Amino acid sequence: MINENLKKLAGLFPAAIKDGQVDLEALIQELGEFEEASRGKYELNWPGKNLARQIAYTDISGKILRHIPEDSQDKETTENIYIEGDNLEALKLLRNDYYARIKMIYIDPPYNTGNDFIYKDNYSMGKELIAIIDEARDENDEYLEKNCQNAARFHSNWLNMMYPRLRVARDLLRDDGVIFISINEEELFNLKLICDEIFGGSNYLTTFTIKIRHEDRILKGDKDFHEVVEYLLLYRKSDAFVAVKREKDNTSIEDYIYEIVEKIDNPAILEIDGRQVEMFKAGEYELLKKTPDTNLLKRINVRGALKEGNSSGRFYMAHLEQYSDQKGLLFKVPNMGADGLGYRYFMTPETGRRVNGDYFQGVPLKRKDTLKIPYSNFLDFEAEFNRVGYEGGVEFRNGKKPVRFIMKLMEIAGLKHSQESIVLDFFAGSSSTAHAAMLMNAKDKGKRKYIMVQLPEDLDTRLQEASGTARAAIESAVRFLDSINKPHVLTEIGKERIRRAGEQIKTEYMDKDGIGNLDTGFKVFRIEDKNS
């Protein structure tokens, strides 16, 4: 009963359960009371954490999502949403109508590499409160500030930005929902700790390692170590999410190449586990290797998990492994196997260099055409990341993620079998997530919907602060916006990306049945003061 109650409490307030015990102070804070902790505990602390929690729980007032019909596309029929404005405000406004409705969240936040722009939340809480976090902040109401590595509270500034956004995002997830967060090594471990607190350590599923560039594709020659990979954290809302498996073709017979020829008619008989087991010594049988055929056998080495993972492995370890010092013994065990042969061959190691034995099986009578196996937590998207700058038909290369990469995440999240789900990206950038959702719908006639949230960042201001490759990328984006007669604002790139991607998908799949019903539109909303 106690464990059940703890589980229920963790479902409501995951931050209040730490290492299987109730943290009463954290529970009180989850209920709305905020005081500094009076004693130590296992958790990540930083200056301003209590305020970050308070920001998450503070309702937004005086703001609305105002529809912008002139920027929308197919506004009368579309179910997709594009929101211009601060993502914390957007998440709180969305909470009113989308509480526990989002199947999947993907975000690619600033990595805090030392030159990233991060959100300033002083407009949300007031300058006298934000001063507790960072006394050095100025007094204007700008949304972004550059978080340099020499800042007094470099990591704290980033954590104070991320914590309330993730806390509100959790409220939007369905019970069977998941969140993916891209990150690099700068804040990976801090992000993992705050996600454990927000979503609950038991809801951590894995950290994917994503290969994004080749080992020899050096970006900065002065670095001691070359960054080839990024990381991706995966959390579920609750245990209502059941991890899907990837399907592997199981029709191949290329491994069925062995035939065993018994050369004697009177082998030794051993009584093993209630069975009359025939034993052949080396020279009393012949092992032949032939062209693959359904009438031949597959050789399987009894090692690793197979020692206990199936009945053949367990039988070998329990009864035959003791004969391993006698090389090349062959055992014919009756009444074993699902291949219709009526027996199964086992063999001890043939030479001193081999450690484990083998068994031989025929093609199973009830073999399925596909196997369901776990996804690997290493994903190689080097080629896609190398070409990502050309995707979507818009010029914006900073942090752009490949469409196929995001579609893979949708697959892992179970969206192949949840075709009317809602996907949310509240660091939308160039709207790769919207592109991926539309493309998946085109492929399988799904009706998945997306919500994109992006701050209307002034690219001219960003350009003044940028240097090197980042500056070149922003200059390219500005030239692109000039070419389509749009203001130099990041949201214009995101909206144009969706328009172009929609047209591209419809053209590419024009012969596919039902493509005319594909929703490639979006309603634009802008966060504004209620009385403006």
Number of C-alpha atoms within 10 A of each C-alpha: 6 7 10 9 10 17 16 12 16 22 19 13 18 26 25 25 22 18 11 13 11 16 15 11 17 21 17 13 19 18 11 13 11 15 12 10 11 7 6 6 10 8 12 12 14 14 16 19 18 17 20 22 20 18 21 19 17 13 12 17 12 9 16 18 19 15 16 14 14 9 15 20 18 14 18 11 12 16 18 23 20 28 26 24 21 22 21 25 21 25 25 23 18 17 19 9 10 16 17 17 18 25 27 26 27 22 18 18 18 21 19 23 15 16 17 18 19 20 22 20 23 20 12 17 15 11 17 11 15 19 15 12 21 17 13 11 13 12 10 9 13 12 17 16 14 16 22 16 14 8 14 13 18 16 19 19 21 22 22 24 16 20 21 24 21 19 23 22 24 26 19 26 26 22 19 20 27 26 26 23 20 21 20 18 15 13 16 18 12 17 20 18 15 21 24 20 21 22 24 24 21 18 20 18 13 13 18 20 19 20 20 20 21 14 12 8 11 14 11 10 8 8 9 7 9 16 18 16 20 16 20 23 19 23 25 27 27 22 13 11 18 12 15 17 14 14 13 12 10 12 12 10 16 11 16 22 19 21 17 15 11 15 12 10 7 11 16 12 14 14 9 13 10 7 12 15 19 18 20 21 15 13 12 16 16 13 11 11 13 12 11 16 15 15 12 21 25 20 18 16 18 25 15 10 9 15 18 16 12 11 13 23 23 16 18 23 18 13 11 18 18 11 15 19 14 14 17 20 22 25 24 19 20 15 13 17 20 16 16 15 15 11 19 21 22 27 27 25 22 19 12 10 7 11 14 18 24 20 21 21 23 22 21 13 11 9 12 11 11 12 14 13 11 13 14 10 13 14 17 15 16 17 13 18 19 14 10 19 19 12 20 23 15 20 21 25 20 16 16 17 22 23 22 19 19 19 21 14 19 24 17 18 25 22 23 18 11 15 16 14 21 24 25 24 25 26 19 26 28 29 28 26 30 31 26 22 24 26 24 21 21 26 12 13 17 21 20 22 23 25 23 27 28 22 23 20 19 13 18 15 11 17 16 10 13 18 13 7 12 17 16 15 18 24 19 16 22 22 13 17 20 12 9 10 9 13 15 21 18 23 24 18 25 24 22 20 22 26 19 16 24 22 12 15 19 21 12 12 16 13 10 14 10 12 19 13 11 18 21 28 21 28 22 23 21 20 19 14 12 11 7 7
